Amino acid sequence: MAQPEQNGLYGLQTENRHLQEMIGALRSEMEKMRIGEQERLQHALAAVHEEVGHLREMTIALREEMERQKVREEEKLRAAEQAGRDEARQLQEMIRTMRETLERYEKG
């Protein structure tokens, strides 16, 4: 009877070692998966941060361009207003000169 008990004990010890090895392998695999997941997360976060940085730079560049365009448009508007005032002044001067000429002609 000692032999069957020893065989049973040996089988249980073998199964126990096998289960312990399997648990160790599963733990190792889980750790590798956790590390891999952390690395993927870090890469994803880095990509997102990089994209956010690019978007910020683009926003700043667009805002600056918009401001430059606004200044150019305001300058064009001021120039057009000034040209209009100059033309009106010239026309008024021309009208005054023509009136004076007409008045001299009528008196003359």
C-alpha positions as CSV (number, residue, x, y, z in Angstrom):
1,M,0.0,0.0,0.0
2,A,2.9,2.3,0.4
3,Q,3.7,2.1,-3.3
4,P,0.3,3.4,-4.5
5,E,0.4,6.2,-2.0
6,Q,3.9,7.2,-3.1
7,N,2.8,7.1,-6.7
8,G,-0.2,9.2,-5.9
9,L,1.9,11.6,-3.9
10,Y,4.5,11.8,-6.7
11,G,1.6,12.5,-9.2
12,L,0.3,15.2,-7.0
13,Q,3.7,16.8,-6.5
14,T,4.3,16.7,-10.3
15,E,0.9,18.3,-10.9
16,N,1.6,20.9,-8.2
17,R,5.0,21.8,-9.8
18,H,3.3,21.9,-13.2
19,L,0.6,24.2,-11.9
20,Q,3.2,26.4,-10.2
21,E,5.2,26.7,-13.4
22,M,2.0,27.5,-15.3
23,I,1.1,30.2,-12.7
24,G,4.6,31.6,-13.0
25,A,4.4,31.7,-16.8
26,L,0.9,33.3,-16.7
27,R,2.2,35.9,-14.2
28,S,5.2,36.6,-16.5
29,E,2.9,36.9,-19.5
30,M,0.5,39.2,-17.7
31,E,3.5,41.4,-16.6
32,K,4.7,41.6,-20.2
33,M,1.2,42.5,-21.4
34,R,1.0,45.2,-18.7
35,I,4.3,46.6,-19.7
36,G,3.3,46.5,-23.3
37,E,0.0,48.2,-22.6
38,Q,1.9,50.9,-20.6
39,E,4.3,51.4,-23.5
40,R,1.4,51.7,-26.0
41,L,-0.3,54.2,-23.7
42,Q,2.8,56.3,-23.4
43,H,3.3,56.3,-27.2
44,A,-0.4,57.3,-27.7
45,L,0.0,60.1,-25.1
46,A,3.2,61.3,-26.7
47,A,1.5,61.3,-30.1
48,V,-1.5,63.2,-28.7
49,H,0.8,65.8,-27.0
50,E,2.7,66.2,-30.2
51,E,-0.5,66.8,-32.2
52,V,-1.8,69.2,-29.6
53,G,1.5,71.1,-29.9
54,H,1.2,71.3,-33.6
55,L,-2.4,72.5,-33.4
56,R,-1.4,75.2,-30.9
57,E,1.4,76.3,-33.2
58,M,-1.0,76.3,-36.2
59,T,-3.6,78.3,-34.2
60,I,-1.0,80.9,-33.2
61,A,0.3,81.1,-36.8
62,L,-3.3,81.5,-38.1
63,R,-4.1,84.1,-35.5
64,E,-1.0,86.1,-36.3
65,E,-1.8,85.9,-40.1
66,M,-5.4,87.0,-39.4
67,E,-4.0,90.0,-37.4
68,R,-1.6,90.9,-40.2
69,Q,-4.5,90.6,-42.7
70,K,-6.7,92.8,-40.5
71,V,-3.9,95.4,-40.4
72,R,-3.5,95.3,-44.2
73,E,-7.3,95.7,-44.7
74,E,-7.4,98.6,-42.2
75,E,-4.5,100.3,-44.1
76,K,-6.3,99.8,-47.4
77,L,-9.5,101.2,-46.0
78,R,-7.7,104.2,-44.6
79,A,-5.9,104.7,-47.9
80,A,-9.2,104.5,-49.8
81,E,-10.8,107.0,-47.4
82,Q,-7.9,109.4,-47.8
83,A,-8.0,109.0,-51.6
84,G,-11.8,109.8,-51.4
85,R,-11.2,112.8,-49.3
86,D,-8.4,114.0,-51.6
87,E,-10.5,113.5,-54.7
88,A,-13.5,115.4,-53.0
89,R,-11.1,118.2,-52.1
90,Q,-9.7,118.3,-55.7
91,L,-13.3,118.3,-57.1
92,Q,-14.3,121.1,-54.7
93,E,-11.3,123.1,-55.7
94,M,-12.1,122.5,-59.4
95,I,-15.7,123.6,-58.8
96,R,-14.5,126.7,-57.0
97,T,-12.1,127.5,-59.8
98,M,-14.8,127.0,-62.4
99,R,-17.2,129.2,-60.5
100,E,-14.7,132.0,-60.3
101,T,-13.9,131.6,-64.0
102,L,-17.6,131.6,-64.8
103,E,-18.2,134.7,-62.6
104,R,-15.4,136.6,-64.3
105,Y,-16.7,135.5,-67.7
106,E,-20.2,136.7,-66.8
107,K,-18.8,140.1,-65.5
108,G,-16.5,140.5,-68.2
